[in-house]
């Protein structure tokens, strides 16, 4: 996970600090904890390229649970901590995990899931006592050495897709036969791109089971920085932590920007964000107005990237590039980008199609050759996750939507992301989802589901105001035909909208969403 030299050179430097409690774990203690767990995994018979899983909220044991796998040549799967027992059991079985690491907060769900998982030979709870099904981490590692394994090998994460468009898929990348101390070219590339350094202070506001924050925090610790781990995102608390710890780097998602921008003006003005040098965002297209407002507030320190967990390719832009190409997700830095229509013909500049890459990193969907095949072009040279977008004349990529959520209304293709991006800028809107619902005449029509800001009533008056707002900025065919209201939209803690959950309510028991 990291060279290990910081445990010797700077043993008292915090590897990470838990935001809510202030609990700090030094590099010395962190190194010892990781080594003990690595010895345990090996003692339990796990061999190179075997699998184990982590099912926890953000806590003080999460990072060592990942790092131990990266010292033992194992695949580790970080699982969405909000899953039900059945959903958890599916991933444990599908990933062929032999060990589960969980927490007291998630133990009841884990216990129910394990009833369906006969191949999980050991269940570890990091912050609770042993019982008839779970062994405490302290008990399990009590006799394990705190020194490195003699035969350390590099391990990797095998994360799952969010499941927003179907059954979660395990994303398996080839594991090199390398030592954890070996330089990883991707890390060197990112270090130069985002100016990471040994004395950086990194604020992580997102769930660590998600690929981007998990990788980013690993990356920071590998380079000897200090991570401030938020248990959950709160906009005012985020700003307080930036000031308290003089945070230099952070990674967010657009919804976090939006929520900070909607704080009272006096809170935003009082916030000292002068220490921030680099703020990175990804996960979803950022509404143009939101990003303009963030750059005006924080200065030209905001970097954006686009890249699926599958590692197909990578685009990025800094603030200056984005201001020259507003709405883009950057220019290709890794992989070979192609925008193709349904017949696999190249789309002209400015015309939306499916985003394909001649893959920068090999991958497959674990034990699922059919889904792997579906993600590949007929000749096997390119891959896609179904995102839609176009390229401008300067080579910058603009995302329009995932193909799954494209609306076909009266023969017209409508990409709802544009309307969502607009609605979220309205001062009375806390969150928005736009998708297609059945229409007898047109096949589908555009529906908006809105989470109002507190103190604003979800009534016909607000619906009329939002309708007028959309019609003032969008062509009529892109505007919602109706508005519904929800107290809270089903947005994953990663920032990704679980749109399928909303959309399926309107489609009833139909097995097909194609009309």
N, C-alpha and C positions, 0 to 999 in steps of 0.2 A: 504494500500500500504506500509506503514511504521508505526512504533509505534507512531509517532507523538511527541516523547519526544525531538527530536532534535530541534523542534520549540521553546522549552522552555530552553533546556540545551545549545544549540548552535544556537540561533536564527539568527545570522548574517552570519553563514556559508553558502556558496552557495550550494543549492541543485543541480543546474545545471548552466552552462554557455554556451551561444551560441557562437560557434567558430568564425563565420564571423564578428559579431558585438561586441563581448565581453560582451553582455548583461548578467548580472548575476541575478538570482532569489534566494533570501535567503530562508532558511527553514521556517522562520516566514511568509514571503509573500506567499511562496508556500502552506503552510498549510491553510492560509486564503483563497486563491484562490480555492483550492480543496474543502474546506468546502462550499463555496458559490455555486459552481457548483453542488455539491452533494445535497444541499437543493433544487436547481432548478429542478434537475431530479426528486426528490421526489414530489415537488410541482406540476410538470406536470403530475402526476398520475402514473409514472412508479413504478411498484411493483417488489418485489424480483423475479429474473429470467426473467424479461422483457429484451428487447434488444434495444440498440442504436448503432450508427455507427460514426466513425471518418474518414474523408476524407481530409487529409492535407499533405503537405510537412513537413519536419522537421522544427519545429518552437518553439517559446517560450511558446506555449499553449498546445503542444501535450501531455506532461506528465500529466498535471492536468486533461486533457480530459479523460485520461485513469484512473487516480487515483480516480476521482469522482465516477466512476462505481464500483471501488473496495471498496468504503465506503458505497454503497447503495444496495449491493446484486444483481447487474445487470450484464448481459452479454454485453460486449462492443466489437464491431468489428472494427478493424483497417484495412482500405481498401487501397490497392495499389493506390498511388497518381497519377499513370500514366494511369489509366484506362480511357476509353472513357465513354461518357454519358450512352450509352446502357449497357456497362459492369458494370458501377456503379449502374445503376438502377436494374440490375439483382441481385446484392448482397444485396442492400437495401431491395428489396422485399423478396428475399429468406431468409434473416436473420430476417425478421419481425421487422426491426428497426422502432421505433416510433419517434426517434429524430436523426437528422444528425448534426454533428459539422464539419464545414469546414472553409476554409480561403479565403481571397481575391484572392489569386493566383488560387484557384480551384473553385471559385464561379460560373463561367460561365458553366463549365462542370456540376457542381452540379445542377445548375438551370435547365439545359436541362434534366438531369436525373430525377429530382423531378416531371417533367410532367408525368412520368410513375409510380409514387410512391404515390398513394393516401393515404396510411396509415402512411406516415411520417407527424406527426402533427406539428412539430416545426423544423425549420432549423436555426442553429446558425452560425454566422460568427464571428471568434475570433478577427479579426483585421480590421474590416471595419464597416461602419455605417449601421444602419437598413434601409431596403427598403421594397418594397411590398411583398417580399418572404422570406427575411432573417432578423433575429433579431440579433443585435450585442450582443456579450457576455457581454459587459459592461451594456447595457440596460437590458438584461435578468436577470442578477444577482445583479442589483443595490440594491434591497431590501432584498437580501438573507443574512442570518447571516453568519459570518465568524467563528463561533464556530462549533464543530462537531455535527452531527445528534445525537439525543437521542437514536435512534434505529439502529446504524450502523451495517451492515452485510457485510461479505466478498463477493466481486464480482469477476468475472473471465472474461478473454478475450475469445471470440469465433472467432478465426481467420479462414481465408479461405486458402485452398491450392492455389498454385500459378497459377494453370490452365495450366501448361506447357504440361500436358498430357490429358486434357479434361476440361469440365466445372468446375469452381471453386466449392469447397465443403466446407461448414461450419463445423468446427471440434468442436463438443460440448462435453465438459467434465462435469461430475456431479459436481454440486455446493454444497459444504458442507454448512451446516447451522452453520457458524462460525462467530466470531467477527474479524475485520481486525487486531486487536492486537494479535490474537492467533498465536502461533508459527506454522509455516508451515514446516513440515518435509523435503520437497524437498529443501527449502531454506537453512536449516541447513546443509543438505548434500552438496550442492554446495558451501556453505561458507567454509566448511572444505576442499573441493576438490581444490578450486582455491584461497584459502587464502584471501578471502575478509575481509575487516576490516573497521572500522568507518572512519579513516582518509585517505582512498584510494582516488586516483584521476583516474577516469575512462574516457577514450577517446572512444566515440561512433562514428564510421565513416559511419554507415549504415543507411538505411531508417528505421524509427521507426514503420512503419506499418508491418514490418516483425517480425515473432515470436521471433527469437533469440535476436536481439537487443532490442526489446520492453521489453522482459522479463528481459534481463540483466540490462537495465537501471532502471527498476522497482526495481530490486534486490539491486542495488547499493544504491538507495535512501532509501530503506527500512532499510539498515544498516548504514545510516548516512554519506555516502561518497559524493563526488562531481563528477558530470558528465559533461564532455565537449562534447557538441553535434555538430557534423559537419553537415552542411546543405547538403553537398555532398562530396564524397570522391575525394581528390586530393593527389597523393603520396607525393609530396614535402611539401604541406601544412600539411599533417598528421605528418611528421617528425618534422616540425617546432613547431607544437602544443605539441608534446611529450616533446620537450626541454623547451618550454615556461612555461608549467604548471607542469613540472616534473611528468608526467603521470606515474602511477604505474601499471595500469591494462588496458587491451583493448581486444576487440573481433573483428576479421576480417574474410574475406573469402579469399580463395587461389588466386583469381584474384588480390586482393589488394597486396598480397605478390609479385606476379609476376610484377606488375607495379612499385612497389618500387625498386625491384631488377634491373629494366631496367632504372632507373635514372642514369645520369652520375656518374661515380665513385667518382668524387670530391664532389658531393652533398651527397652521401652516407657516405663518410669518415668524412665529416664535421658534420653530424647529431649526436647529443648527445642523445643516447637512454639509457643511463646508469641508468635512474630512473625506467625503465620498470622492473617489477617483474614477471608479468604473462601476456602472450599474447595468447588468445584462438582463435581457428579457427574451422569452421565447414562449413556446407551448400553444399560442394562438395568435392570429393576426391582431395587431394593436390598432384600435381606431385612430385615424389620423389626428383628430383633434386632441385626443387624450395624449398622444405622444408629443405633439406640439406643446401642449401645456406642461408636460413633464420636463421637456428640454428647457422651456422658459423658466421653470422653477429651479431645476437642479443644474442647469448648464449643459454643455455638449459632452456629457460623460456617459450617455446612454448608448449601449451597444445592443444590437439585435442579431439573433441567429435563427436559422431554421434547419432542423435535422430530425428525422424520425429516430426512435429508439433502435430501429433496425440498422441504423448506420449507413443508409443508402448513399447519402451525400450531405453536403454542408454548405449553407450560404450564410453570409454575415455582412453587416454594415455598421459603421460608426455613426455618430450623430450627423456629422457633416455630409456623409454620403446619403443618409436617409433624408435630410432636408432638401437635398437635390433631387431625390426620388421618393417623395412622400408616399407612404403606403406599402412600400416594398419590404421584403424580408431579406434583402441583401443580394450580393453577387456570389456566384459559386466559387468556393475555395477548395473544396474536396469533391471529387466525383465529376461526372460528365452529364450535364443537365439537358433533357429534351422535353418539349411540350408536344404531345401527340393527340390526335383526335381518335375517335372510336375505331377507325380503320388503321390505326397505327401510322398515320401520315403526319408529318410535321405541321404544326399550326403556324400561321403567319405571326409576326410580331404583334403583340397587343391582343391576340385572340386566345381565349381561355381553352385549355385542354387538360388532359391528365399529366401530372408531373412524373416523369420517369428519370431515373439516373442509371448510367452505366456505373454500377455499384462501387462505391469507394471502399466498403468493407463487406466481405462475404458474410452471409447469414443464412439461417434456415429457421423455419418454425418447428420447434422441437416435436419430434415424433408425428409430424403432420406434413407429409410430402405433398398432399393435394393443395393445402393452403400455400405452401412454399411455391408450388407450380403456378398458382393463381397470381402470386405477386411478381412473377417473372414474365418478360415478354416472350412471344412464341419461339424466338431463337435463343432464349436464355441469357442474353447479354445485358438486359436491363431489368430493373425492378421498380415497383411503386407501392405506396400504401394507400393509393386512391385519392390523394389530394389533387385539387384542381387549381390551376393558375396560369399565368401568362408571363412572357418576358418582354421588357421594353427594349428600345433600340440600343441602350447602353448595356444590356445584359443583366439587368436587375429583375429578380423574380417577384411577382405579386401573387399571393394566394387568394383564391375566390371562395373555396369551400372544399369540404370532403365530398367526393362523388356520391356517397351514400345519401347525403342530404340535399342534393340538387333537386329543385322543384320543377316539374314539367307541367305547366298550366296552359292549356289550349295550344300545345305544341311549342310553347316558349320555354327555354331553359332559364331558370332563375336560381341564382346562387345567394342564399339567405344571409351570408356573412356580412354583406354590405349593409343590409337593413339592421342587423344586430349591432354592427359598429356605430350606426347612426343613433339608434335608440338609446344606447348606453350613455350617450353624451347629454341626453335630456336631463335637466336638474331634478325631475321628479321620478327618475328611473334608477333603481339600484342595480337591477340586472335584467337581461332580456334574452329570450330565445325565439328564433324565427324558424319555421319549418313548414312543410307541406301537409295539408289535411285533405281528405276526400271531398271532391266536388263533382256532382252528377254531370254537369255540363262541360267542365274543363279538365276533368280528371283529378286535378289537385288545385287547391288555392292556398294562398299564403296566410298563415296564422302567426300571430305574435302572442307570446305569454310573457307577462311583465311582473317583475317584483318591484313594487313601488318603494320609494324612499319612505322612511318613517314619517308620520304626520300627514301623508297624502292618501286620501281615500281611494280605494280601487273601485271606481264607479264609472258610469257612462260619461260623465264630464271629463274625466281623465282620459278615457278611451278616445273621445272626440278630439281632445287636445293633441294626443299622440298621433292620431290619424292625420290631422292637419300638419303636424310637424314632419311626418314622413312625406306627405304629398308636396311639401315645400322644398324637399331636397332630393326626392327620388322620382323616377318615372312611375306612372300609375301601376304598371304590371309588377313592379317590385314592392309595392306597398301592401301591407297586411290588409286582408279583407275583413278581419275581425281581431279583437284584442281580448284576451282573458288575463286574469290576475291570479298570482300565487303569492302566499306569504314568503316562501323561500324557494328559489329554483334549485333543482338537484345538480349543483355544481360540485365536482370532485375537489378535494383539498388541493390538488395540483393546479386548480384553476380551470380545468377542462369541464365544459358543460356536458352533463349526461343527457344529451338531447333525446336520445332514443327513448328514455324513460318517459319523457313528456309526450313525444310524438305518438308512441304506441297507445296511449290513452284514447287518442282520436281515431285510431284505425281499428280498434276493437279486436276481434278474433281473426281478422284477415291474415292469411299466411303470406300474402304478397303486398308489398308497398308500391308496386308498379301498376299504374292505372292509365 
